[in-house]
Amino acid sequence: YQRRVRDSVSIVMPLPAAYGYVVLTAAASTLMNAYLGIQVGKARKQFKVEYPTMYDDKKPVFNCYQRAHQNTLENYAQFLLVLTFGGLSQPVLASGLGALWIISRIVYAHGYYTGEPKNRNRGAFGYIGILGLLGLSVWTGVSLLNGSLAL
């Protein structure tokens, strides 16, 4: 059985001049992620939690460090996706919303590090960033479909 494959279509999309802000925001998010990972490594030493143990029922504060980083990782792919797509139409706004999300993740983590999980809610303002980026991504998609956004 042989299936014919249609000719592929190449799309050349020039990026907005300000798209560099989006790239720098993505780079900053990598540094934030590394920072959170380093904090988990330090907490492992402080609370004597050896690899490969992910969580320790006897060390709840360590678990808070681990969860702060793990929760960021659970949301990281979506963040990069909506940052990338939203930035195609509104790079400066997308970068600002992305920076807000990055800062909120650090505030979230430091709230969690107190050992009181409810303190992680200090970083809840990050929802403004991620939902704003989601809205920009939808707007970019609709604009591309109806031809009102020329890249």
Backbone as numpy.savetxt, mean C-alpha at the origin, in Angstrom:
# Nx Ny Nz CAx CAy CAz Cx Cy Cz
-5.16 -30.22 -31.49 -6.01 -29.05 -31.49 -5.12 -27.82 -31.49
-5.33 -27.01 -32.46 -4.54 -25.79 -32.55 -5.49 -24.60 -32.59
-5.24 -23.65 -31.76 -6.11 -22.49 -31.68 -5.38 -21.28 -32.25
-6.10 -20.54 -33.07 -5.50 -19.33 -33.65 -5.53 -18.21 -32.61
-4.44 -17.55 -32.51 -4.34 -16.42 -31.61 -4.41 -15.15 -32.43
-5.27 -14.25 -32.00 -5.39 -12.98 -32.70 -4.09 -12.21 -32.59
-3.89 -11.36 -33.55 -2.72 -10.49 -33.47 -2.80 -9.64 -32.21
-1.71 -9.49 -31.57 -1.72 -8.68 -30.35 -1.72 -7.20 -30.71
-2.19 -6.41 -29.79 -2.26 -4.98 -29.99 -1.27 -4.33 -29.03
-0.46 -3.47 -29.56 0.48 -2.72 -28.72 -0.12 -1.37 -28.41
-0.04 -1.01 -27.17 -0.56 0.28 -26.74 0.62 1.07 -26.18
0.78 2.25 -26.71 1.81 3.14 -26.20 1.09 4.24 -25.43
1.40 4.35 -24.16 0.75 5.34 -23.31 1.81 6.26 -22.73
1.84 7.49 -23.19 2.77 8.42 -22.54 2.26 8.72 -21.13
3.16 8.77 -20.19 2.77 9.06 -18.82 2.75 10.57 -18.60
1.86 11.03 -17.72 1.85 12.46 -17.40 3.21 12.87 -16.82
3.62 14.09 -17.09 4.92 14.57 -16.62 5.06 14.43 -15.10
3.98 14.63 -14.38 4.02 14.56 -12.91 3.97 13.12 -12.39
3.97 12.12 -13.28 3.89 10.73 -12.83 5.08 10.33 -11.97
6.15 11.08 -12.07 7.31 10.83 -11.22 6.96 10.87 -9.74
5.96 11.70 -9.37 5.52 11.74 -7.98 4.93 10.40 -7.55
4.23 9.76 -8.46 3.64 8.45 -8.17 4.75 7.43 -7.96
5.76 7.48 -8.81 6.89 6.57 -8.69 7.60 6.78 -7.35
7.82 8.04 -6.97 8.48 8.33 -5.70 7.62 7.90 -4.50
6.32 8.01 -4.63 5.42 7.56 -3.56 5.51 6.04 -3.42
5.55 5.34 -4.53 5.69 3.87 -4.48 7.03 3.51 -3.82
8.08 4.24 -4.15 9.39 3.98 -3.53 9.32 4.24 -2.02
8.66 5.33 -1.63 8.51 5.63 -0.20 7.75 4.52 0.52
6.77 3.94 -0.16 5.99 2.86 0.47 6.87 1.63 0.71
7.84 1.42 -0.16 8.77 0.31 0.03 9.62 0.54 1.27
10.05 1.79 1.47 10.83 2.12 2.67 9.98 1.95 3.93
8.71 2.36 3.87 7.80 2.18 5.00 7.65 0.69 5.33
7.48 -0.12 4.30 7.32 -1.55 4.50 8.57 -2.15 5.12
9.73 -1.73 4.66 10.99 -2.21 5.24 11.11 -1.78 6.70
10.73 -0.55 6.99 10.76 -0.05 8.37 9.91 -0.93 9.28
8.70 -1.26 8.84 7.82 -2.10 9.66 8.43 -3.50 9.85
9.05 -4.03 8.81 9.70 -5.33 8.91 10.86 -5.31 9.90
11.63 -4.22 9.88 12.74 -4.08 10.82 12.22 -4.03 12.25
11.10 -3.37 12.46 10.52 -3.29 13.80 10.13 -4.69 14.30
9.63 -5.52 13.41 9.29 -6.89 13.80 10.56 -7.65 14.17
11.62 -7.46 13.38 12.89 -8.11 13.69 13.43 -7.70 15.07
13.34 -6.42 15.37 13.77 -5.93 16.69 12.90 -6.52 17.80
11.59 -6.60 17.53 10.68 -7.16 18.53 10.97 -8.65 18.76
11.36 -9.36 17.71 11.73 -10.78 17.86 12.86 -10.91 18.88
13.86 -10.05 18.74 14.99 -10.11 19.68 14.55 -9.71 21.08
13.78 -8.61 21.17 13.34 -8.11 22.47 12.50 -9.14 23.23
11.57 -9.79 22.52 10.65 -10.71 23.17 11.08 -12.17 23.04
12.25 -12.38 22.41 12.83 -13.72 22.26 11.87 -14.68 21.55
11.41 -14.26 20.40 10.54 -15.09 19.57 11.37 -15.52 18.36
11.70 -16.79 18.29 12.58 -17.31 17.24 11.80 -17.60 15.96
12.52 -17.53 14.84 11.96 -17.95 13.56 11.76 -19.45 13.60
10.80 -20.04 12.98 9.81 -19.45 12.07 8.50 -19.08 12.75
8.50 -18.97 14.07 7.27 -18.67 14.80 6.71 -17.34 14.34
5.46 -17.35 13.88 4.81 -16.12 13.42 4.18 -15.38 14.59
3.51 -16.10 15.49 2.83 -15.51 16.63 3.12 -16.35 17.85
3.12 -15.72 19.01 3.40 -16.42 20.26 2.32 -16.06 21.27
1.54 -17.04 21.67 0.44 -16.80 22.62 0.93 -16.25 23.96
2.19 -16.46 24.27 2.73 -15.98 25.54 3.35 -14.58 25.42
3.39 -14.05 24.21 4.02 -12.74 23.99 3.06 -11.85 23.17
1.97 -11.40 23.78 0.96 -10.65 23.02 1.47 -9.33 22.44
2.44 -8.69 23.08 2.95 -7.42 22.52 3.74 -7.71 21.24
4.50 -8.81 21.23 5.17 -9.19 19.98 4.14 -9.41 18.88
3.05 -10.06 19.20 2.00 -10.31 18.21 1.49 -9.00 17.61
1.45 -7.96 18.42 0.99 -6.66 17.92 1.97 -6.11 16.87
3.26 -6.27 17.10 4.26 -5.86 16.10 4.07 -6.64 14.81
3.92 -7.95 14.98 3.77 -8.82 13.81 2.50 -8.49 13.03
1.40 -8.28 13.75 0.13 -7.98 13.08 0.18 -6.65 12.35
0.85 -5.65 12.93 0.94 -4.35 12.28 1.61 -4.49 10.91
2.68 -5.26 10.86 3.37 -5.47 9.58 2.55 -6.36 8.67
2.01 -7.43 9.21 1.24 -8.37 8.39 0.02 -7.69 7.77
-0.67 -6.86 8.53 -1.84 -6.17 8.00 -1.45 -5.23 6.87
-0.32 -4.58 6.99 0.16 -3.71 5.91 0.45 -4.55 4.67
1.08 -5.69 4.84 1.36 -6.57 3.70 0.06 -7.06 3.05
-0.96 -7.31 3.86 -2.24 -7.78 3.33 -2.90 -6.74 2.44
-2.57 -5.48 2.65 -3.17 -4.39 1.89 -2.24 -3.78 0.85
-1.02 -4.23 0.82 0.01 -3.57 0.01 -0.21 -3.70 -1.50
-0.58 -4.87 -1.96 -0.80 -5.06 -3.40 -1.91 -4.15 -3.92
-3.00 -4.07 -3.17 -4.11 -3.20 -3.57 -3.65 -1.74 -3.59
-2.87 -1.34 -2.58 -2.37 0.03 -2.53 -1.57 0.35 -3.79
-0.62 -0.51 -4.14 0.21 -0.24 -5.31 -0.62 -0.19 -6.59
-1.62 -1.05 -6.68 -2.47 -1.09 -7.87 -3.26 0.21 -8.03
-3.94 0.64 -6.97 -4.76 1.85 -7.09 -3.89 3.10 -7.19
-2.71 3.09 -6.58 -1.78 4.20 -6.74 -1.34 4.32 -8.20
-0.97 3.20 -8.79 -0.51 3.18 -10.18 -1.59 3.64 -11.14
-2.79 3.07 -11.01 -3.87 3.42 -11.94 -4.43 4.82 -11.68
-4.64 5.16 -10.43 -5.14 6.49 -10.11 -4.17 7.57 -10.54
-2.89 7.27 -10.46 -1.86 8.22 -10.85 -1.80 8.51 -12.33
-2.40 7.65 -13.14 -2.41 7.89 -14.58 -3.23 9.13 -14.94
-4.27 9.40 -14.18 -5.12 10.55 -14.50 -4.84 11.75 -13.60
-4.49 11.49 -12.36 -4.27 12.57 -11.38 -3.02 12.25 -10.56
-1.84 12.39 -11.16 -0.63 11.94 -10.46 -0.32 12.68 -9.16
-0.55 13.97 -9.11 -0.23 14.72 -7.89 -1.21 14.35 -6.77
-2.48 14.29 -7.09 -3.48 13.90 -6.10 -3.24 12.47 -5.64
-2.96 11.58 -6.57 -2.70 10.18 -6.21 -1.48 10.08 -5.29
-0.46 10.84 -5.59 0.73 10.83 -4.75 0.42 11.34 -3.35
-0.37 12.40 -3.25 -0.76 12.92 -1.94 -1.58 11.92 -1.15
-2.53 11.27 -1.81 -3.34 10.24 -1.14 -2.47 9.05 -0.74
-1.52 8.70 -1.59 -0.60 7.61 -1.26 0.27 7.95 -0.07
0.76 9.19 -0.02 1.58 9.62 1.12 0.75 9.58 2.41
-0.50 9.96 2.31 -1.38 9.90 3.48 -1.51 8.47 3.97
-1.69 7.52 3.05 -1.81 6.11 3.42 -0.51 5.62 4.07
0.63 6.00 3.51 1.92 5.58 4.06 2.09 6.08 5.49
1.81 7.36 5.71 1.93 7.93 7.05 0.97 7.22 8.00
-0.23 6.93 7.53 -1.22 6.26 8.39 -0.76 4.88 8.80
-0.02 4.19 7.94 0.45 2.84 8.28 1.48 2.90 9.41
2.29 3.95 9.42 3.27 4.11 10.50 2.55 4.45 11.81
1.57 5.34 11.73 0.78 5.69 12.92 0.02 4.46 13.41
-0.56 3.70 12.50 -1.26 2.45 12.82 -0.33 1.51 13.58
0.86 1.32 13.03 1.82 0.40 13.64 2.22 0.86 15.03
2.54 2.13 15.17 2.97 2.62 16.49 1.83 2.54 17.51
0.61 2.70 17.06 -0.53 2.48 17.95 -0.60 1.03 18.40
-0.38 0.13 17.46 -0.41 -1.31 17.76 0.73 -1.69 18.70
1.90 -1.07 18.50 3.08 -1.41 19.31 2.88 -1.15 20.80
1.87 -0.38 21.16 1.61 -0.11 22.58 1.17 -1.36 23.33
0.77 -2.39 22.58 0.26 -3.61 23.21 -1.23 -3.58 23.40
-1.84 -2.47 23.08 -3.30 -2.32 23.12 -3.80 -2.29 21.68
-4.29 -3.41 21.16 -4.69 -3.45 19.76 -5.64 -2.35 19.31
-6.50 -1.86 20.21 -7.44 -0.80 19.82 -6.70 0.49 19.42
-5.47 0.67 19.90 -4.71 1.87 19.57 -4.27 1.92 18.11
-4.41 0.80 17.43 -4.08 0.79 16.00 -5.03 1.70 15.22
-6.20 1.95 15.79 -7.19 2.79 15.12 -6.73 4.23 14.95
-5.64 4.59 15.60 -5.07 5.93 15.39 -4.70 6.14 13.93
-4.44 5.07 13.23 -4.08 5.15 11.82 -5.25 5.01 10.87
-6.46 5.06 11.39 -7.66 4.86 10.56 -7.81 5.93 9.48
-7.15 7.08 9.64 -7.25 8.12 8.62 -6.68 7.66 7.27
-5.97 6.55 7.28 -5.44 5.99 6.03 -6.53 5.55 5.07
-7.73 5.31 5.59 -8.84 4.95 4.71 -9.16 6.08 3.74
-8.92 7.32 4.15 -9.11 8.45 3.23 -8.19 8.27 2.02
-6.95 7.89 2.30 -5.99 7.69 1.22 -6.34 6.54 0.30
-6.60 5.38 0.87 -6.84 4.20 0.03 -8.16 4.29 -0.71
-9.21 4.80 -0.05 -10.49 4.94 -0.74 -10.43 6.05 -1.79
-9.68 7.10 -1.49 -9.47 8.14 -2.50 -8.77 7.59 -3.73
-7.76 6.76 -3.50 -7.05 6.14 -4.63 -7.95 5.19 -5.40
-8.80 4.47 -4.69 -9.75 3.59 -5.37 -10.68 4.41 -6.26
-11.19 5.51 -5.73 -12.04 6.40 -6.53 -11.31 6.94 -7.75
-10.06 7.35 -7.58 -9.27 7.83 -8.73 -9.08 6.73 -9.77
-8.86 5.51 -9.31 -8.67 4.39 -10.24 -9.94 4.13 -11.05
-11.08 4.16 -10.38 -12.35 3.98 -11.08 -12.55 5.12 -12.08
-12.28 6.33 -11.63 -12.42 7.50 -12.52 -11.50 7.36 -13.74
-10.27 6.90 -13.52 -9.34 6.70 -14.62 -9.89 5.66 -15.60
-10.39 4.56 -15.08 -10.93 3.52 -15.95 -12.11 4.00 -16.77
-13.04 4.67 -16.13 -14.22 5.19 -16.84 -13.79 6.23 -17.88
-12.86 7.08 -17.51 -12.39 8.11 -18.44 -11.69 7.51 -19.65
-10.95 6.44 -19.44 -10.31 5.76 -20.57 -11.35 5.12 -21.48
-12.37 4.53 -20.87 -13.43 3.88 -21.67 -14.26 4.85 -22.48
-14.54 6.03 -21.91 -15.38 6.96 -22.66 -14.58 7.97 -23.48
-13.26 7.82 -23.46 -12.40 8.65 -24.31 -12.13 10.04 -23.79
-12.53 10.33 -22.56 -12.29 11.68 -22.04 -10.90 11.84 -21.44
-10.17 10.75 -21.32 -8.79 10.81 -20.83 -7.87 10.34 -21.93
-7.07 11.22 -22.41 -6.12 10.88 -23.48 -4.74 10.77 -22.86
-4.20 9.58 -22.88 -2.85 9.38 -22.38 -1.89 9.27 -23.53
